[in-house]
Amino acid sequence: MLRSIALKHGQKVLKSQAHRLAIQRRSQHTNVIDILRERHFVSAVTSDAIALHVGSRSTAVYCGVDPTAPSLHLGNMVTLMGLLHFHLGGHRAIPLVGNATGMIGDPSGRSTERVALDRATLARNVAGIEAQLQRFFSRGTEYALKRMPEIDPAGLRQVRVLHNADWYRDMNILAFLGSVGRYSRVGAMMARDSVKSRLQSVHGISFTEFSYQLLQAYDFWHLYHHHGCRIQLGGSDQWGNITAGTDLIHKMPFQQDGLDTGGIIADSEHESADAAYGLTIPLLTTSSGEKFGKSAGNAIWLDEAKTSPFDIYQFFVKTSDADVERFLKMFTLIPIRQITDVMSGHREAPENFAAQRLLAAEVTELIHGQSGLNRALCATEVLFGGKIEAIQKFSQQDFVDAFEGDQRMVSLARAEIEGKTIADIAVLIGSCKSKSEATRLARGGGLYWNNQPVSDSKWVPRIASADFVGQGTVGIVRTGKTNYRLVRVV
């Protein structure tokens, strides 16, 4: 029994030592704050002492996401990338799902009040977003370890998603007002930009949304005392809510908390108990100032059911030259020196879109993993006239995954197409209305098989030969410039 206890204790000590050594090794070369500044993540900080804090110890950092939609989007990903950098630096990353505050809605950056969600919708959103957060950090870590050999996996902390309903569920409103409300000044609350802009609008602001900042402030206070969390990340529109949290931490002592029992203050031996920091990240915009997100109506979703890996890839491959370097720094973990080299080559031959293609591939893999990237690349080569050599490298499963549920892929039994001409196949899969149409297209140079022009409409592609790609099971028929159909032999 004693031996078992000693063994478990020894394992715990070794794990703790490995974690500290990993922090020390990375701290000798980098400070996460320096990394974030270099990659254009830092809009503002509540204190410059944050760099010393992060560079001298392991800390805990959180960012919150309200489940006002069924999926995270690219705007959320900017802040999550900041949190991922802290995670990879050996710090504890805390993604917080606001399943309590999501019922109210944050007024920041909005001109009108959010539509209230019913409980069933909220529950679905919470479940979906929690799964996405877990997936993001899992894939993000896998992606990082392939590109950053200096990272020791043993030094990485487990990422656990928290829910703020856990500390609001049984909360008494009188206790909340008697504690949090007592330390919150109305003048400061009304002076915050998110409130001022709404007060000046024709819609005004409800007391519900006005009080949102107190709830976010208490989230930070609770995480500070119960999880040793010293830093909050958020978009630049969250500055007022974040500083409300640091103010509450400085003013309301733990002993006067009428809402919780027990708790901890991390690093109390090394640092004054009032140290809490906020860091805001610029909102995602293009060089022309265009915003991205739900409110802007042009959200790129992280849920592949809403935005496919192919669409993610295509979105980033179309990035303008003015934005591509900044996006490479923010949305990938490619070393800065390599990004500099890539941009140098890109400026010499911008027509090759090398920087955009690298950006698209990296982000797609980060969000959807290697399999998602393979699907995106497969669909891109097929739908944008890729050379036969590029198309031949994809397996049958790559084609199936890339075009699953897509009406442009038609599955036919071998007996249905064995010995059929390309004109017959074009009619069978809907590329042409008749064989005569296929014949006219072939004569005019407008009929393609696997992106190669076919002038003889009576040509018969042989199944299980080099005439078919995807291990001899897939044929690609193109009519004109952009009308693609795939036939799959099953």
Beta strands, then each sheet from edge to edge (+ up, - down):
strand 1: 44-45
strand 2: 60-65
strand 3: 92-97
strand 4: 162-163
strand 5: 229-235
strand 6: 277-281
strand 7: 409-412
strand 8: 447-449
strand 9: 452-453
strand 10: 474-479
strand 11: 483-489
sheet 1: 1+ 6- 5- 2- 3- 4-
sheet 2: 7+ 11+ 10- 8+ 9-
end
